[in-house]
């Protein structure tokens, strides 16, 4: 039985990795790589441009960047808490990088010789990997209802930066006394990510209560989005297809968390000319109305809207309301990935990236501005009144500003 011979690209990447590992990147020539791969050297240049381009291809093919999102999705199902997830991710990345020590030394030692195009390509790879990790961490943070002092994107950046620094030190120096061993480094890294480097002195009861009542700027409840940003998100989601449009619609019209959305099934969808409801089964079990109006714009009716159109056009037998491209129930990580897609290029008025948690925050503030009281909002959102206090203050601030503007227009 004949076997299909690997493509010239695959053979070149395999040969390059073998030579880089055995004799180093600097000492390896493109001619040697081509000869080992049994291809013409011109083929190497045509496919990769130069040796630096081939180095980047080897890095991408080594699983440092590729398929990271898929592996994190699988890992998400096997992880019990954030501490375990951080340590497992860190250990997996270290093991992946340790398989290509010659390349890692090259990235550090020869970076100044890379072309701008290759440096940008490497930067794109790092950025994509960081986004995958940020979505992974955000899902765990939301699941455990934690309140981080850094957004997931910043936490992922610091985590990956420290991991890369660890490998650089381990591969380029000997007999240092920075940590006892890898286990010591990983435990310290997890501790730093979870609890920070500095612990404040013991707080008085009054101060502690005040801090609990006033969330940090990165916590939920203080970063709602203006109407023009919400409208732009929904427009971009609509352009990307019915599923993304329905996702964006549910996020802003019903105020559900990612975990609640991926648990929705067709039987949880209740729609008639008088009302449109979703039955939430995760967290606080409850029914939530799906609003026709979002930030002053109407998106259909109770029976014909982005969500009903998505369900009507489905041809599969899956019970989940939201499914992925493989017609399987959507995961939290995939939902966050979809959010990144339909908010691409959009920023907050402060020029910050948009976080999926801001959709729920925006819904809470809008509901309060429409006149709902805290007790009713507590029932609909599943949050207690203390958690909703920052939203109430934000709604009052926005209402006061709108009244002041109307007064000025009348004068």
C-alpha positions in Angstrom: 0.0 0.0 0.0 1.5 3.3 -1.1 1.9 6.2 1.3 1.3 9.8 0.4 4.6 11.7 0.5 4.6 14.8 2.7 4.4 18.1 0.9 7.6 20.1 0.2 6.5 22.6 2.8 6.1 20.0 5.5 9.4 18.4 4.6 11.2 21.8 4.8 9.7 22.5 8.2 10.7 19.1 9.5 14.2 19.4 8.1 14.7 22.9 9.5 13.5 21.8 13.0 15.9 18.8 12.9 18.9 20.9 11.9 18.1 23.8 14.2 17.9 21.4 17.1 21.2 19.5 16.3 23.5 22.4 15.2 21.7 25.6 16.0 19.9 28.2 13.9 23.0 30.4 13.1 25.1 27.5 11.8 22.2 26.1 9.7 22.1 27.2 6.1 19.1 27.2 3.7 21.1 24.9 1.4 21.5 22.3 4.2 17.7 22.5 5.0 16.8 22.1 1.3 19.1 19.1 0.8 17.8 17.3 3.9 14.2 18.0 2.7 15.1 16.7 -0.8 13.9 19.9 -2.5 15.5 22.6 -4.5 16.7 25.6 -2.5 14.6 27.9 -4.8 11.5 26.1 -3.4 12.5 27.1 0.1 12.8 30.8 -0.9 9.5 30.6 -2.8 7.6 29.2 0.1 9.2 31.1 3.1 11.1 34.0 1.6 14.3 33.4 3.7 15.6 31.5 6.7 13.8 33.9 9.1 10.5 33.2 7.4 11.2 29.5 7.8 12.0 30.0 11.5 8.6 31.6 12.0 6.9 28.7 10.2 8.6 26.2 12.4 7.5 28.1 15.5 3.9 28.2 14.3 4.0 24.5 13.4 5.4 23.5 16.7 2.1 24.1 18.5 3.3 27.1 20.4 0.7 29.2 18.5 -1.3 26.8 16.3 -4.4 25.1 17.7 -4.0 26.8 21.0 -7.7 27.9 21.0 -8.8 24.3 20.4 -6.6 22.9 23.1 -7.8 25.5 25.6 -11.4 24.7 24.8 -10.7 21.0 25.7 -8.8 22.0 28.8 -11.7 24.2 29.9 -13.9 21.1 30.3 -11.3 19.4 32.6 -10.3 22.4 34.8 -12.0 22.9 38.2 -10.7 26.3 39.2 -8.5 29.3 38.0 -5.5 28.3 40.1 -5.4 24.8 38.5 -6.0 26.3 35.0 -3.2 28.8 35.3 -0.7 26.2 36.4 -1.7 23.7 33.8 -1.6 26.3 31.0 1.8 27.6 32.2 3.3 24.1 32.3 1.9 23.2 28.9 3.4 26.3 27.3 6.8 25.7 28.9 6.8 22.1 27.6 5.9 23.3 24.1 8.7 25.9 24.1 11.2 23.5 25.5 10.9 21.3 22.4 12.4 24.1 20.3 15.3 25.5 22.4 17.3 26.4 19.3 14.5 28.5 17.9 13.9 30.2 21.2 17.5 31.2 21.5 17.3 32.5 17.9 14.2 34.6 18.6 16.2 36.3 21.4 19.7 36.4 19.8 18.9 37.1 16.1 15.7 39.2 16.4 17.7 42.3 15.3 18.4 40.6 12.0 14.8 39.8 11.2 13.0 41.8 8.5 10.1 44.0 9.5 7.7 41.7 7.8 8.9 38.7 9.8 8.9 40.6 13.1 5.3 41.6 12.3 4.4 38.0 11.5 5.8 36.9 14.8 4.0 39.7 16.6 0.7 38.6 15.0 1.3 35.1 16.2 1.9 36.2 19.7 -1.2 38.5 19.7 -3.5 35.7 18.4 -2.2 33.4 21.1 -2.6 36.0 23.8 -6.3 36.6 22.7 -7.0 32.8 23.0 -5.5 32.8 26.5 -7.5 35.9 27.5 -10.8 34.3 26.4 -9.8 31.2 28.3 -9.1 33.1 31.5 -12.2 35.3 31.1 -14.4 32.2 30.9 -12.9 30.8 34.1 -13.2 34.2 35.9 -16.8 34.5 34.9 -17.5 30.9 35.9 -16.1 31.4 39.4 -17.6 34.9 39.7 -14.3 36.4 40.5 -13.5 40.2 40.4 -10.0 40.6 39.0 -8.0 43.9 39.3 -6.8 43.4 35.8 -8.9 42.6 32.7 -8.2 39.1 31.2 -6.3 40.6 28.3 -3.7 42.2 30.6 -3.5 39.1 32.8 -2.8 37.0 29.7 -0.1 39.4 28.5 1.7 39.3 31.8 1.3 35.6 32.1 2.8 34.9 28.7 5.5 37.5 29.2 6.7 35.8 32.4 6.6 32.4 30.8 8.7 33.5 27.9 11.1 35.3 30.3 11.4 32.1 32.4 12.4 30.0 29.3 14.9 32.6 28.1 16.6 32.6 31.5 16.6 28.8 31.8 18.0 28.4 28.3 20.7 31.1 28.4 22.1 31.0 31.9 23.3 28.5 34.5 23.5 28.4 38.3 21.1 31.3 38.9 19.2 31.4 42.2 15.9 33.0 41.0 13.8 29.9 41.9 14.4 26.4 43.2 13.0 24.5 40.2 10.1 24.7 37.7 7.5 23.7 40.3 8.7 26.6 42.5 8.4 29.0 39.6 4.9 27.8 38.6 3.6 28.0 42.2 5.0 31.5 42.5 3.5 32.5 39.2 0.1 31.3 40.1 0.2 32.9 43.5 1.2 36.2 41.9 -1.7 36.0 39.3 -4.3 35.1 41.9 -3.3 37.3 44.8 -1.0 40.0 43.6 2.5 40.9 44.8 1.5 43.2 47.7 -1.0 42.6 50.5 -2.5 45.6 52.2 -2.5 46.0 55.9 -5.5 44.7 57.8 -8.5 46.8 57.0 -11.1 48.1 59.4 -14.6 46.7 59.1 -15.9 50.0 57.7 -13.1 50.3 55.1 -13.6 46.7 54.0 -17.3 47.2 53.6 -16.7 50.3 51.5 -14.3 48.5 49.2 -16.7 45.7 48.7 -19.5 48.2 47.8 -17.2 50.2 45.4 -15.9 47.9 42.7 -12.5 48.4 41.1 -12.7 49.9 37.6 -12.1 46.5 36.1 -15.0 44.9 38.0 -18.5 44.4 36.6 -20.9 47.3 36.9 -18.9 50.4 35.9 -18.1 50.1 32.2 -21.4 50.3 30.3 -21.2 51.2 26.6 -22.7 54.3 24.8 -25.5 53.8 22.3 -23.3 54.5 19.2 -20.9 51.7 20.2 -23.7 49.2 20.9 -25.3 50.1 17.5 -21.9 49.5 15.7 -21.5 46.1 17.5 -24.9 45.0 16.3 -24.3 46.2 12.8 -21.0 44.4 12.5 -22.5 41.2 14.0 -25.3 41.4 11.4 -22.8 41.6 8.6 -21.1 38.4 9.9 -24.3 36.3 9.7 -27.4 35.3 11.6 -25.7 33.5 14.5 -23.4 36.4 15.4 -26.3 38.8 15.0 -28.4 36.7 17.3 -25.6 36.4 19.9 -25.1 40.2 20.0 -28.8 40.7 20.2 -29.2 38.4 23.2 -26.2 39.9 25.0 -27.6 43.4 24.8 -31.3 42.6 24.9 -31.4 40.1 27.8 -28.3 40.8 29.8 -27.2 37.2 30.2 -23.7 36.0 31.0 -21.7 33.9 28.5 -22.1 30.8 30.8 -25.9 31.4 30.8 -26.1 31.9 27.0 -24.3 28.7 26.0 -26.6 26.7 28.3 -29.7 27.9 26.5 -31.8 25.3 24.6 -34.6 25.7 22.2 -37.1 24.8 24.9 -35.9 27.8 26.9 -37.1 30.2 24.1 -40.6 31.5 24.7 -42.0 33.9 22.1 -45.5 35.2 21.2 -46.9 38.6 20.1 -47.1 39.8 23.7 -43.7 38.7 25.0 -40.3 37.2 24.3 -38.6 35.4 27.2 -35.6 33.2 27.8 -35.6 30.6 30.6 -32.2 30.7 32.4 -31.0 27.5 33.9 -27.5 28.4 35.0 -26.8 30.3 38.2 -30.0 31.9 39.4 -32.8 30.0 37.6 -35.2 32.6 36.3 -37.0 34.0 33.2 -35.6 37.1 31.5 -37.4 39.3 28.9 -35.7 39.8 25.6 -36.1 43.5 24.8 -37.3 44.8 21.4 -35.6 48.1 22.0 -31.8 48.4 22.7 -30.3 51.8 23.4 -33.1 53.7 21.6 -33.2 51.4 18.5 -35.8 48.7 17.8 -34.6 45.3 16.6 -37.7 43.7 15.3 -40.7 42.4 17.3 -41.3 39.8 19.9 -41.8 37.1 17.2 -39.5 38.4 14.5 -36.0 39.5 15.6 -32.4 38.4 15.2 -32.8 35.4 17.6 -36.0 34.1 16.1 -34.5 34.4 12.6 -31.5 32.5 13.6 -33.6 29.7 15.0 -35.9 29.7 12.0 -33.1 29.3 9.6 -31.4 26.4 11.5 -31.4 23.1 9.6 -29.8 20.9 12.4 -31.4 18.9 15.2 -29.3 20.3 18.0 -31.2 21.4 21.1 -28.8 24.1 21.9 -29.8 27.6 20.9 -26.3 28.5 19.8 -24.1 26.2 17.9 -20.6 26.4 16.4 -19.6 26.0 12.7 -19.5 22.2 13.3 -23.1 22.2 14.4 -22.1 21.4 17.9 -23.3 23.3 21.1 -21.2 26.4 21.4 -18.7 26.6 24.3 -18.0 29.7 26.4 -14.6 30.1 24.8 -16.2 30.0 21.3 -18.8 32.5 22.3 -16.0 34.9 23.5 -14.2 34.2 20.2 -17.4 35.3 18.3 -17.5 38.4 20.4 -13.9 39.2 19.4 -15.0 38.8 15.7 -18.0 41.1 15.7 -16.3 43.8 17.9 -13.1 43.8 15.9 -11.8 47.3 15.2 -14.2 48.9 17.8 -13.1 50.6 21.0 -14.7 52.2 24.0 -14.7 56.1 24.1 -11.6 55.7 26.2 -10.0 53.8 23.3 -10.0 50.5 25.2 -10.9 47.1 23.8 -14.5 45.9 24.3 -15.1 43.2 26.8 -18.0 40.8 26.6 -18.9 41.6 30.2 -19.7 45.1 29.2 -22.8 43.9 27.3 -24.4 42.8 30.6 -23.3 46.0 32.3 -24.9 48.1 29.6 -28.2 46.1 29.9 -28.3 46.7 33.6 -27.8 50.4 33.3 -30.3 50.7 30.5 -33.0 48.7 32.5 -32.5 51.1 35.5 -32.8 54.1 33.2 -36.0 52.8 31.8 -37.5 52.8 35.3 -37.1 49.3 36.8 -36.3 49.2 40.5 -33.4 47.4 42.1 -35.5 44.7 43.6 -37.0 43.7 40.2 -33.6 44.0 38.5 -32.1 41.8 41.1 -34.7 39.1 40.2 -34.0 39.4 36.4 -30.2 39.6 36.7 -29.7 37.1 39.4 -27.5 39.6 41.3 -28.2 40.9 44.8 -28.9 44.6 45.6 -25.4 45.2 46.8 -23.9 44.1 43.5 -26.4 46.4 41.7 -25.6 49.6 43.7 -22.8 50.7 41.3 -25.2 50.3 38.4 -27.9 52.4 40.1 -25.4 55.2 40.6 -24.2 55.0 37.0 -27.9 55.1 35.8 -28.5 58.2 38.0 -25.3 59.9 36.5 -26.5 59.3 33.0 -30.0 60.4 33.7 -28.7 63.6 35.4 -26.5 64.4 32.4 -29.4 63.8 29.9 -31.7 66.2 32.0 -28.9 68.8 32.1 -28.5 68.6 28.3 -32.3 69.0 27.7 -32.4 72.0 30.0 -29.6 73.6 28.0 -31.4 72.9 24.7 -34.5 74.7 26.0 -32.7 77.8 27.1 
